[in-house]
């Protein structure tokens, strides 16, 4: 926080992130302070205007695009070091272990007690209306270029964002129920409208190519991340759970846990399919006291294992296509 990055970089966003890690934060792979730096797509001019190194890294993460064209990079530190990596990569990794919610001191294995939750709180759960407002299912990007005086309108829906990435569980948080227009949430592009400066039209501008060819080829592709990134992160934060587990330093942000969440039932082995599944650890706190060590962990997931119920119209359309 006592120094600032005031520089122009040219290259991939992950390459710029590496330069800031090395030149400003003074961390190296040899020192064990660099975790994952995932390659990103696209050559850009990154003009970083007097930001702290951490703010600059987050600025880059907001603009970086992964190999599937998704703007889902995050910058954080965990026990592995500093990471500049996409959510798709994190969510596709195997879980550390399965969290046990069964009664304590009942099973034959002592090891089960070390992965058993002592307390659990559901902080938030799937909210269809909130996802609609954040453009998770569909939205509209209106880009304007003050240089070429061009306006571009692009429509983004679930297939352009969610279906390109890798996810924790098998189904999206989606309802295919029809509204009074006879359309589902993935077809209502006015749900989220974003107006933002846009530069891709410069690729086809003769004036720009003749007078400033570099500006025509190295641009900030805002149409790829402004609307989509907010939708991705909003969807991830839909289902959040806080748990208290026995102290375990292996639990760290950026890793996954599998929650065997039971249903409120007298039957054994019945799970709550709205909560059962793989979650990403988004926060941990280790509490070391005189008589115990506990780990308070917060997890979130972008998908679900509950059955995706299709509307009658959608089912008949899918059956016809098959």
C-alpha positions as CSV (number, residue, x, y, z in Angstrom):
1,X,0.0,0.0,0.0
2,X,3.0,2.3,0.3
3,X,3.9,2.2,-3.4
4,X,2.0,2.7,-6.7
5,X,2.0,1.2,-10.1
6,X,1.9,3.9,-12.8
7,X,2.9,2.2,-16.0
8,X,1.8,1.0,-19.4
9,X,2.2,-2.7,-20.2
10,X,1.6,-4.5,-23.5
11,X,0.8,-8.2,-23.6
12,X,-1.5,-10.8,-22.0
13,X,-3.0,-9.9,-18.8
14,X,-1.4,-12.8,-17.0
15,X,2.0,-11.6,-18.2
16,X,1.4,-8.2,-16.7
17,X,0.3,-9.8,-13.5
18,X,3.5,-11.7,-13.3
19,X,5.5,-8.5,-13.9
20,X,3.8,-6.8,-11.0
21,X,4.3,-9.8,-8.7
22,X,8.0,-9.8,-9.5
23,X,8.7,-6.1,-9.7
24,X,6.4,-4.6,-7.1
25,X,5.4,-7.4,-4.7
26,X,8.9,-9.0,-5.0
27,X,7.6,-12.6,-5.0
28,X,9.0,-15.5,-7.0
29,X,8.2,-19.1,-7.6
30,X,11.5,-20.0,-5.9
31,X,10.4,-18.3,-2.7
32,X,7.2,-20.4,-2.8
33,X,5.0,-17.3,-2.9
34,X,3.5,-17.8,-6.4
35,X,0.7,-20.3,-6.6
36,X,-1.1,-20.5,-9.9
37,X,-0.8,-18.0,-12.7
38,X,-3.1,-19.2,-15.5
39,X,-2.5,-18.0,-19.0
40,X,-5.1,-15.6,-20.4
41,X,-6.1,-14.7,-24.0
42,X,-5.6,-11.5,-25.9
43,X,-2.9,-8.9,-26.4
44,X,-3.8,-5.6,-24.7
45,X,-2.3,-2.3,-23.7
46,X,-2.8,-2.1,-19.9
47,X,-2.6,1.4,-18.7
48,X,-2.4,1.2,-14.9
49,X,-3.0,4.7,-13.5
50,X,-1.3,5.1,-10.1
51,X,-2.8,2.0,-8.4
52,X,-1.4,0.0,-5.5
53,X,0.0,-3.4,-6.6
54,X,-3.0,-5.2,-5.1
55,X,-5.5,-2.9,-6.8
56,X,-3.6,-3.3,-10.1
57,X,-3.8,-7.1,-9.8
58,X,-7.5,-6.9,-9.2
59,X,-7.9,-4.5,-12.1
60,X,-6.2,-7.0,-14.4
61,X,-8.3,-9.9,-13.0
62,X,-11.5,-8.0,-13.9
63,X,-10.4,-7.8,-17.5
64,X,-8.6,-11.2,-18.1
65,X,-10.3,-13.8,-20.4
66,X,-9.5,-17.5,-20.0
67,X,-9.1,-20.0,-22.8
68,X,-12.9,-20.5,-23.1
69,X,-13.5,-16.8,-23.5
70,X,-14.8,-16.3,-19.9
71,X,-13.9,-13.3,-17.7
72,X,-13.8,-15.3,-14.5
73,X,-10.2,-14.6,-13.1
74,X,-9.6,-13.8,-9.5
75,X,-6.5,-12.7,-7.6
76,X,-6.0,-14.0,-4.1
77,X,-3.5,-15.4,-1.7
78,X,-3.7,-18.8,0.0
79,X,-1.3,-21.3,1.5
80,X,0.2,-21.9,-1.9
81,X,1.0,-18.3,-2.5
82,X,-0.4,-15.6,-4.8
83,X,-2.8,-16.8,-7.4
84,X,-4.1,-15.3,-10.7
85,X,-6.5,-17.9,-11.9
86,X,-9.9,-18.5,-13.4
87,X,-12.9,-19.8,-11.4
88,X,-13.4,-22.5,-14.0
89,X,-10.0,-24.0,-13.1
90,X,-10.6,-23.8,-9.4
91,X,-14.0,-25.4,-9.6
92,X,-12.8,-28.2,-11.8
93,X,-10.2,-29.4,-9.2
94,X,-10.9,-32.4,-6.9
95,X,-12.2,-31.6,-3.4
96,X,-9.9,-31.8,-0.4
97,X,-12.4,-34.1,1.4
98,X,-16.1,-34.8,1.9
99,X,-17.5,-32.9,4.9
100,X,-19.5,-35.2,7.2
101,X,-22.7,-33.9,8.8
102,X,-23.7,-37.1,10.6
103,X,-24.0,-37.2,14.4
104,X,-20.6,-37.1,16.2
105,X,-18.9,-40.0,18.0
106,X,-21.3,-42.5,16.4
107,X,-19.2,-44.0,13.6
108,X,-16.5,-46.7,13.8
109,X,-13.9,-44.4,12.2
110,X,-12.1,-41.8,14.2
111,X,-11.0,-40.1,10.9
112,X,-14.6,-39.2,10.1
113,X,-14.6,-36.9,13.2
114,X,-11.8,-34.8,11.7
115,X,-13.9,-33.9,8.7
116,X,-17.2,-33.5,10.5
117,X,-19.0,-30.2,10.7
118,X,-19.6,-29.0,14.3
119,X,-21.8,-26.1,13.2
120,X,-23.4,-25.1,9.9
121,X,-25.2,-21.9,8.8
122,X,-26.8,-21.3,5.4
123,X,-25.9,-17.7,4.5
124,X,-27.7,-17.5,1.2
125,X,-29.5,-19.8,-1.2
126,X,-30.6,-19.8,-4.8
127,X,-32.6,-16.7,-5.6
128,X,-34.1,-16.6,-9.2
129,X,-35.0,-13.0,-9.1
130,X,-31.5,-11.9,-8.0
131,X,-29.9,-13.9,-10.7
132,X,-32.3,-12.3,-13.3
133,X,-31.3,-8.8,-12.0
134,X,-27.6,-9.6,-12.4
135,X,-27.9,-10.9,-15.9
136,X,-26.9,-14.5,-15.1
137,X,-29.4,-15.9,-17.6
138,X,-29.5,-13.1,-20.2
139,X,-28.6,-9.5,-20.7
140,X,-27.8,-6.8,-23.2
141,X,-24.5,-5.0,-23.7
142,X,-24.6,-1.6,-25.4
143,X,-21.2,-0.4,-26.4
144,X,-20.3,3.0,-27.7
145,X,-17.0,4.2,-29.3
146,X,-16.4,7.9,-29.0
147,X,-13.6,7.7,-31.5
148,X,-15.4,6.0,-34.4
149,X,-18.9,7.2,-33.2
150,X,-20.3,3.7,-33.5
151,X,-22.8,2.0,-31.4
152,X,-23.0,-1.8,-30.9
153,X,-25.7,-3.9,-29.2
154,X,-24.9,-7.5,-28.3
155,X,-27.1,-10.0,-26.5
156,X,-25.6,-12.4,-24.0
157,X,-27.4,-15.4,-22.5
158,X,-26.7,-18.6,-20.5
159,X,-25.0,-20.4,-23.4
160,X,-22.5,-17.6,-23.9
161,X,-21.4,-17.6,-20.3
162,X,-22.3,-20.5,-18.1
163,X,-22.1,-23.3,-20.7
164,X,-18.6,-22.3,-21.7
165,X,-17.1,-22.8,-18.2
166,X,-16.5,-25.7,-15.8
167,X,-18.6,-25.9,-12.7
168,X,-18.8,-27.6,-9.4
169,X,-22.0,-29.6,-9.9
170,X,-24.0,-31.0,-12.7
171,X,-26.8,-28.5,-13.2
172,X,-27.1,-24.7,-13.4
173,X,-29.2,-22.6,-11.0
174,X,-32.0,-22.2,-13.5
175,X,-35.7,-22.4,-13.9
176,X,-37.2,-22.8,-17.4
177,X,-40.6,-21.6,-16.4
178,X,-42.2,-19.4,-19.0
179,X,-43.2,-15.8,-18.2
180,X,-46.3,-14.1,-19.5
181,X,-44.5,-13.4,-22.8
182,X,-44.1,-17.1,-23.3
183,X,-40.3,-16.9,-22.9
184,X,-37.9,-18.2,-20.2
185,X,-35.2,-16.3,-18.4
186,X,-32.5,-17.0,-21.0
187,X,-34.5,-15.2,-23.6
188,X,-35.3,-11.9,-21.7
189,X,-32.3,-9.7,-22.7
190,X,-33.7,-6.6,-21.1
191,X,-33.2,-8.2,-17.6
192,X,-29.8,-6.6,-17.4
193,X,-28.7,-3.8,-19.7
194,X,-25.1,-2.5,-19.5
195,X,-23.9,0.7,-21.3
196,X,-20.1,1.0,-21.5
197,X,-17.3,2.4,-23.7
198,X,-16.5,0.0,-26.5
199,X,-13.6,-0.2,-29.0
200,X,-13.9,-3.3,-31.2
201,X,-15.3,-1.3,-34.1
202,X,-11.9,0.2,-34.5
203,X,-10.8,-3.1,-36.1
204,X,-12.9,-2.2,-39.2
205,X,-12.3,1.6,-39.2
206,X,-10.2,2.8,-42.1
207,X,-9.6,6.1,-40.4
208,X,-8.2,4.4,-37.3
209,X,-6.0,2.0,-39.3
210,X,-4.5,4.8,-41.3
211,X,-3.9,7.2,-38.5
212,X,-3.2,4.9,-35.5
213,X,-2.9,1.3,-36.5
214,X,-1.8,0.2,-33.0
215,X,-5.1,1.5,-31.5
216,X,-6.9,-0.6,-34.1
217,X,-5.3,-3.9,-33.1
218,X,-4.7,-3.6,-29.3
219,X,-8.0,-2.7,-27.7
220,X,-9.9,-3.2,-24.4
221,X,-12.6,-5.7,-25.3
222,X,-15.2,-4.5,-22.8
223,X,-18.0,-6.4,-24.5
224,X,-16.3,-9.7,-23.3
225,X,-16.2,-9.0,-19.6
226,X,-18.3,-6.0,-18.3
227,X,-21.7,-7.8,-18.3
228,X,-20.4,-11.4,-18.2
229,X,-18.1,-11.0,-15.2
230,X,-20.7,-9.6,-12.8
231,X,-23.1,-12.4,-13.9
232,X,-20.5,-15.1,-13.1
233,X,-19.6,-13.8,-9.7
234,X,-23.2,-13.2,-8.7
235,X,-24.1,-16.8,-9.7
236,X,-21.2,-18.1,-7.6
237,X,-22.4,-16.2,-4.5
238,X,-26.0,-17.5,-4.8
239,X,-25.4,-20.4,-2.4
240,X,-23.1,-19.7,0.5
241,X,-22.6,-21.8,3.6
242,X,-20.5,-21.2,6.8
243,X,-19.2,-24.2,8.8
244,X,-17.1,-24.8,11.8
245,X,-14.8,-27.8,11.3
246,X,-12.0,-29.3,13.5
247,X,-8.8,-27.3,13.1
248,X,-7.2,-28.2,9.8
249,X,-4.5,-26.0,8.1
250,X,-5.0,-27.8,4.8
251,X,-8.3,-25.9,4.5
252,X,-7.5,-22.8,2.5
253,X,-9.2,-20.4,0.0
254,X,-9.3,-21.6,-3.6
255,X,-9.7,-25.3,-2.7
256,X,-12.9,-27.3,-2.9
257,X,-14.9,-29.3,-0.3
258,X,-17.8,-31.7,-0.9
259,X,-20.7,-31.2,1.4
260,X,-22.7,-34.4,2.1
261,X,-25.6,-32.3,3.3
262,X,-28.4,-34.5,4.8
263,X,-32.1,-33.9,4.3
264,X,-34.3,-33.2,7.3
265,X,-35.6,-36.8,7.4
266,X,-35.8,-39.8,9.7
267,X,-34.3,-41.9,6.9
268,X,-30.6,-42.4,6.8
269,X,-28.6,-41.7,3.6
270,X,-31.1,-39.1,2.3
271,X,-29.4,-35.9,1.1
272,X,-30.7,-32.4,0.5
273,X,-30.2,-32.1,-3.3
274,X,-30.5,-28.3,-3.1
275,X,-27.3,-28.1,-0.9
276,X,-25.5,-31.4,-1.6
277,X,-22.4,-31.1,-3.8
278,X,-19.0,-29.5,-4.4
279,X,-18.2,-26.0,-3.1
280,X,-15.3,-23.6,-3.5
281,X,-13.7,-22.3,-0.3
282,X,-14.0,-18.5,-0.4
283,X,-12.8,-17.7,3.1
284,X,-11.2,-19.4,6.2
285,X,-10.4,-18.4,9.7
286,X,-8.4,-20.5,12.1
287,X,-9.3,-20.2,15.8
288,X,-6.6,-21.5,18.1
289,X,-7.8,-21.5,21.8
290,X,-6.4,-23.1,25.0
291,X,-8.5,-26.2,24.6
292,X,-9.2,-26.5,20.9
293,X,-8.3,-25.6,17.3
294,X,-11.3,-24.8,15.0
295,X,-11.5,-23.7,11.4
296,X,-14.4,-21.5,10.4
297,X,-14.8,-21.9,6.6
298,X,-17.1,-20.2,4.1
299,X,-17.9,-21.9,0.9
300,X,-19.9,-21.1,-2.2
301,X,-21.0,-22.9,-5.4
302,X,-22.2,-21.8,-8.8
303,X,-24.3,-24.9,-9.6
304,X,-26.5,-27.6,-8.1
305,X,-27.2,-31.3,-8.1
306,X,-31.0,-30.9,-7.9
307,X,-32.9,-32.0,-11.0
308,X,-33.4,-29.4,-13.7
309,X,-37.1,-29.3,-14.3
310,X,-38.0,-28.3,-17.8
311,X,-41.3,-26.6,-18.7
312,X,-43.7,-28.4,-20.9
313,X,-42.9,-26.2,-23.9
314,X,-39.2,-26.6,-23.3
315,X,-39.5,-30.4,-23.0
316,X,-41.5,-30.7,-26.2
317,X,-39.0,-28.5,-28.0
318,X,-36.0,-30.6,-26.8
319,X,-37.8,-33.8,-27.7
320,X,-38.5,-32.5,-31.2
321,X,-34.9,-31.5,-31.7
322,X,-33.7,-35.0,-30.7
